[in-house]
Amino acid sequence: MSIATRKALRIGIAATMATGLALTATPAASAATSFAGSFDWQADFKLLLKSRLWNQNTGSTKITSYANCSTDPGLTSYAIELWKDEFFDKSYGNVSYQCDSAREYTWNNLPAGTYYFMIAKRDGNAIHASGTTYYP
């Protein structure tokens, strides 16, 4: 995705779709998991949605997710891509999550900085997803 397209999505599409995103802060995860913070999220979206920004230390970020895709019977998966918010945003890769199934994925060895994730699917039918993001 080009820089211009990404910036347009950040300003335009993400802003209009963000009305379906509810983010709430939760207490930090236990020390045994090495996550210093977390937040729960919910999203009703059709194509693409950007999460809120968060600041984290060096370490691993884990995103758990479950999406109810019953309103889109042909859809079997959706993707979550982790981004570092910089002048030229840097992707740390996307991961496929299966519809109607809980999954978690951990991105390891991340530098300190400000991050967000994009959740996307291939068509324009609305689905509901929710999950938790854990970060160092």
C-alpha positions as CSV (number, residue, x, y, z in Angstrom):
1,M,0.0,0.0,0.0
2,S,1.5,3.4,-1.0
3,I,2.2,6.1,1.6
4,A,-0.4,8.4,0.1
5,T,-3.0,5.6,0.2
6,R,-2.2,4.8,3.8
7,K,-2.4,8.4,4.9
8,A,-5.7,8.8,3.0
9,L,-7.0,5.8,4.9
10,R,-5.8,7.2,8.2
11,I,-7.6,10.5,7.6
12,G,-10.6,9.5,5.6
13,I,-11.8,5.9,5.8
14,A,-10.5,5.1,9.3
15,A,-12.2,8.2,10.6
16,T,-15.6,7.4,9.1
17,M,-15.4,3.7,10.1
18,A,-14.2,4.5,13.6
19,T,-17.7,5.1,14.8
20,G,-18.0,1.3,15.3
21,L,-14.9,1.0,17.3
22,A,-15.1,1.0,21.1
23,L,-11.8,0.9,23.0
24,T,-11.6,0.7,26.8
25,A,-8.6,0.6,29.0
26,T,-8.0,-2.5,31.2
27,P,-5.6,-3.2,34.0
28,A,-2.1,-4.3,33.1
29,A,-1.6,-8.0,32.4
30,S,0.2,-10.0,35.0
31,A,4.0,-9.7,35.3
32,A,4.3,-13.4,34.3
33,T,3.2,-12.6,30.8
34,S,5.7,-9.7,30.5
35,F,3.0,-7.3,29.2
36,A,2.8,-3.9,31.0
37,G,-0.4,-2.8,29.5
38,S,-3.5,-3.9,27.5
39,F,-6.8,-2.6,26.1
40,D,-10.0,-4.3,24.9
41,W,-11.5,-3.4,21.6
42,Q,-14.6,-4.0,19.6
43,A,-15.1,-3.2,15.9
44,D,-18.1,-3.2,13.6
45,F,-16.6,-2.6,10.1
46,K,-17.0,-3.4,6.4
47,L,-13.6,-3.3,4.9
48,L,-10.9,-1.7,7.0
49,L,-10.5,-0.2,10.4
50,K,-7.6,1.4,12.2
51,S,-7.2,0.9,16.0
52,R,-6.2,3.6,18.5
53,L,-2.6,4.4,19.0
54,W,-0.6,3.1,22.0
55,N,2.9,3.6,23.3
56,Q,5.0,0.6,24.2
57,N,8.5,-0.4,25.3
58,T,10.7,-2.8,23.5
59,G,9.3,-6.3,23.5
60,S,6.4,-8.3,22.2
61,T,2.8,-7.3,21.3
62,K,0.0,-9.9,21.4
63,I,-3.4,-9.4,19.8
64,T,-6.3,-11.7,20.5
65,S,-9.4,-11.6,18.3
66,Y,-12.7,-13.2,17.6
67,A,-15.0,-12.1,14.7
68,N,-18.6,-13.1,14.2
69,C,-18.9,-13.3,10.4
70,S,-22.4,-14.8,10.3
71,T,-23.6,-11.7,8.4
72,D,-21.1,-12.5,5.7
73,P,-21.4,-16.3,5.1
74,G,-18.8,-16.4,2.3
75,L,-16.1,-14.8,4.5
76,T,-13.8,-17.3,6.2
77,S,-11.0,-15.0,7.4
78,Y,-9.8,-11.5,8.1
79,A,-6.4,-10.0,8.6
80,I,-4.8,-7.9,11.4
81,E,-1.6,-6.0,10.5
82,L,0.6,-4.3,13.1
83,W,2.1,-0.9,12.3
84,K,4.6,1.4,14.0
85,D,3.4,5.0,13.7
86,E,6.3,6.9,12.2
87,F,6.8,9.5,9.5
88,F,6.9,6.6,7.1
89,D,4.8,4.0,9.0
90,K,6.4,0.6,9.3
91,S,4.5,-2.6,9.0
92,Y,5.5,-5.6,11.1
93,G,3.3,-7.9,9.0
94,N,-0.2,-9.2,8.9
95,V,-1.7,-12.3,10.2
96,S,-4.8,-14.2,9.1
97,Y,-7.5,-14.8,11.7
98,Q,-10.3,-17.3,11.0
99,C,-13.9,-16.2,11.3
100,D,-16.0,-17.5,14.3
101,S,-12.8,-18.8,16.0
102,A,-10.7,-17.2,18.7
103,R,-7.0,-16.7,17.9
104,E,-4.0,-14.9,19.3
105,Y,-0.8,-13.8,17.6
106,T,2.4,-12.3,19.1
107,W,4.7,-10.0,17.3
108,N,8.2,-10.4,18.9
109,N,11.3,-8.2,19.2
110,L,9.6,-4.9,18.5
111,P,11.3,-1.6,19.2
112,A,9.8,0.9,21.6
113,G,7.5,3.4,20.0
114,T,3.9,4.2,19.1
115,Y,1.8,1.4,17.4
116,Y,-1.6,0.7,15.9
117,F,-3.2,-2.2,14.1
118,M,-5.3,-2.3,11.0
119,I,-8.1,-5.0,10.7
120,A,-9.2,-5.7,7.2
121,K,-11.3,-8.1,5.1
122,R,-12.0,-8.5,1.4
123,D,-15.6,-7.4,0.9
124,G,-18.1,-4.8,2.0
125,N,-20.4,-6.8,4.3
126,A,-20.4,-5.7,8.0
127,I,-18.9,-8.0,10.6
128,H,-18.3,-7.6,14.4
129,A,-14.8,-8.3,15.8
130,S,-13.5,-8.0,19.3
131,G,-10.3,-8.7,21.2
132,T,-7.5,-7.5,23.4
133,T,-4.1,-6.0,22.7
134,Y,-1.3,-6.6,25.1
135,Y,2.0,-4.7,25.0
136,P,5.2,-4.2,26.9
